[in-house]
Each structure stands twice: as C-alpha cells, then as structure tokens.
C-alpha cells in the first residue's frame, strides 16, 4: 500500500533526524543499500574497460598480439558487466520509487508464458501466436 504525501514527508523527517543523531547508522544503511553496491560494480567495470583499452593500445604499439587480444576480451567482459550492473541498479531504483518490492514484480518472460498458456489446448503453436499478435496489433491493443 503506497504512503500518502503527508506520511512520506513524516517518514523523510524521521529518517533525517535519525541520520543527524547516529552517524554509525548512516554508514550501516549506506553499506546495505543495493544502489551503492551496483554503483561500485559499475565503477569497477569502467576501470576494467580503461585497462582493456590500455592493453589493446599496448598490444598495438608493442607488436604483441596476445596483449591486444587479452585487452579486447577484458573490454568485452567489462562491458557486459557494466551493462548488467547498470540495468540492475536502474531496476532497484525504479523498484524503490514505485513502492513495490523488487521480488513482487513479474518479468516479461513470466507474463509471456502465462499469456501463451491461455490457448484452447494450453499450447498454441508458433503460427497461432503470431496470428494472435497480428490481430491484436490491428485492433490497436498490445
């Protein structure tokens, strides 16, 4: 159940008073905040990207193919890591503002699997699902 604006303000005032009075509490709360964790992961991945770029440059300047390949692999892995961390950080931030716990949201995959099970026999063929989607698009709904 979402809080009213008045209750939100009261909660913020209580939090601010607690933060002013207890600095140790502030450290513990910030260290357990998942956004801080994901922000650190993004920063680490960006450092890895810079290191990978330096390895590629070093591998090109010094004719060492292995160094350039290792730098490319490092950059590839770090880019996947930064995108994944960024996506998770955004999901946590959106979950916190929506007032809905992250565990209660349903993924698109679970919605799709429920939707596909609604057919007459329970298992619609690929062609039937395409036809259904096309019909819904023509009607204006998704």
N, C-alpha and C positions, 0 to 999 in steps of 0.2 A: 504494500500500500504506500503510495507516494506521500511525502510530507507536504503540508501546506507551506506557503511562503513564510508565514509567521513562525511556524515550527522550524523551518530551515534556518531562519535568522537566529532563533534561540539556540539551535544546535551549533551554529557557527560561533556565536558568542561564548558558549560554554567551552568549545574547543580552543578558542583564542585565549581564554582565561587559563585553561589547563596548560597550554604551551608557554604562557608567560611565567607560570608558577613552577613548572617542573621541566627543566632542560633535559634531564635524562629520559623523560617520557618522549620528548620530541625526537631524540636520537633513535629510540626504540621503534617509534611509529614510522619514522622515515626509512629505517633499515628494513622494515617489514612491508613497505609499500611496493607492490609489484612494478609500478611505473619506474621507480628508481632502479630496480633490478634490470628491467629491459633497456632503460637508458644507458646503463653501464655496458650492457651487451652490445648496443648499437655503437657506443664509443670504441669498444674493443675491436669490433668488426671494422670500423673505419680506420683504425690504426693498422689492422691487418691488410686492408686494401692499400694503404700507403706503402707498407712494407713490400707487398707484392709488386706494386708499380716500381719501387726502387730495385727489386730483384730483376724485373724484366729489363729495366734500363741498364743495370749492371751486366746482365747476360748479353745485351746487345753491344755495349761498349767493349767489354771483355768478351772475346768470342767463346763464351761458354753457353752452349745450348741448354744444358741441364738446368742452369740457374734461371734462364728465361722461362723454361717450361715450368719449373717449380714456382716461380713468381706468378705465372698465369694460373696455375692450379690454386695457389693461395688466394689470388684475387677472386677466382670463381667461387671458392668455398666461402670466403668472407662476404661476397655479395649476396649469396644465398642466406648466410647467417644474418646479415644486416636487414634484408627484406623480411625475413621471418620474425626477427625481433621487433622490427618496426610495426609489422602487422599485429603482433601480439600486444604491443604497447598501445596501439590505437584501439584494439578491442577492449582492453582493460579500461582505457579512458572513456570509451563510449558506454561500457557497462556501468561505470561509476556514475556517469551523468544521467543515464536512463533510469537509475534507481532499481534496476533489475539485476539480480546476481548473475554472474557470468555462466554459472552452471545451469541455469534455468533456460537460457536461450537455446533455441533449436537451430542446428545448422541447416544449410540449404540442402545438403545431402539427405538428412532425415525427412525434411519436408517433401523432397522429390520422391523418396522411397514410399512414403505414405500415399502420395498422390498417385503413384503408379500402381499401388495395390488396390485402388478403388475400382478397378475394372470389373466387368461382369464375371470373368473366371478368376479374377485375382491377379492374373499375369497378362498384361497387354503386350502385344508384340511391338517391335520397334516401329513398324509402319503405322500401327494403330495409334501409338503415342504421337508420332509425327502428325498424323491427320488431326488428332485432338488438339494439338498445339496450334496448328494452322487455323482450325475452326475458331479457337479462342481468340487468336490474333485478328481474324477477320471481324469478329464480333466486338472487338475493342477491349476485351479483358485480357489479362495475362494469366 
